[in-house]
């Protein structure tokens, strides 16, 4: 973010709008709705501005003059809304000299803040901004949110606000969020939103009394697949649980974009593993999950890809089950599927591949992989964690009878910035990946499907077209 999103209190404070046209009138009207005292500075007023002054007598006044820097002497906030770039620049300079927040309409360069599109369900207010780059898009999002948010949402917020003190006096801190979630997702919310606050109050009182008498309960653990890294590829269920979690345990394959979708107040604990210390690190993860859940907390174990594909999720499930801790598994898009999609590779296709195998690239000399089966034709193999073992993988497949000219591809950082796809033959892929300095995270895809150039070209064309639309 290039701007800090904040809500600024301007009630009973002096604000200045320079300009007398329709745009200036809209800005002045917004400030007046927020309780500000507004001075419109302009030699002449449009009809919209004059009508606003008539309607908001005592709140909005007109100073009939050309702008002068001394007009900002008592201002707390300034908006330049004239059709003259020179005047707007003068207003911005004068405000900057006084360290005042200033917005120059349609000129982000001169502005220290911008006004977002607003969905008003006071006291609930949703502000949508594009940092001045796409105001029409921001307004479109506002229209969509207007349709989604109940008209009486503000009444529900006021209802809850009047009862916060009672909840704080009755429930312990760890019990309050679950209680409010039950209120906002249950009959109390439905009754208040329908206009029956008396029924909502009676139901609320019963819910609070029942919560007071409940015995402390153990928390729960969510084993969540974070997908390949692009936060837009998180499942809806994953987003919901990330917003409920009190603690996030995450590994090194979880991108910052995914972490940003979690509840902001949640504690974040990095549990990534260093090479050679996996057993100790995994035992620490087990201990953290159990101890945090036994304290009554909701714990999100956030894992790259899918938690049950090369993610040691099975071990974590076993520990939780043995300790009697409730858990939920949320599947994620595994890296193999994401890498294939990024490269436009069909993992199975009737004339090219009738089966697919996901295999780990970390194996010992006595590994249990069936290399003869992996070397057979009309089969696709996706090797995870393959960068450091690529030469050994190639040697094993060649020794098992795979032809050197079998198509192969390496996908680096699938779905993330810096994504790269390198294609070659099985015999040359390792040396090419080394020459291209391919680094983890990367996956190796081997099989005739990796040469499906038509699908790849079409997929790349689609991605370019989508970039153009964006």
Secondary structure by P-SEA (a helix, b strand, c coil): ccbbbbbbbbccbbbbbccccaaaaaaaaaaaaaccbbbbbcccccaaaaaaaaaaccccccccccccccccccccbbbbbcccaaaaaaaaaaaaaacccccccccccccccccccccccccbbbbbbcccccaaaaaaaaaaaaaccccaaaaaaaaaaacaaaaaacccccaaaaaaaaaaacaaaaaaaacaaaaaaaaaaaaaaaaaaccccccccccccccccccccccaaaaaaaaaccbbbbcccccaaaaaaccccbbbbbbccccccaaaaaaaaaaaaaaaaaabbbbbbccccccccccaaaaaaaaaaaacccbbbbbcccaaaaaaaaacccccccccccbbbbbbccccccccccccccccccbbbbbcccccaaaaaaaaaaaaccccccbbbbbccccccbbbbbbbccccaaaaaaaacccccbbbbbcccccaaaaaaaaaaaaaaaaaac
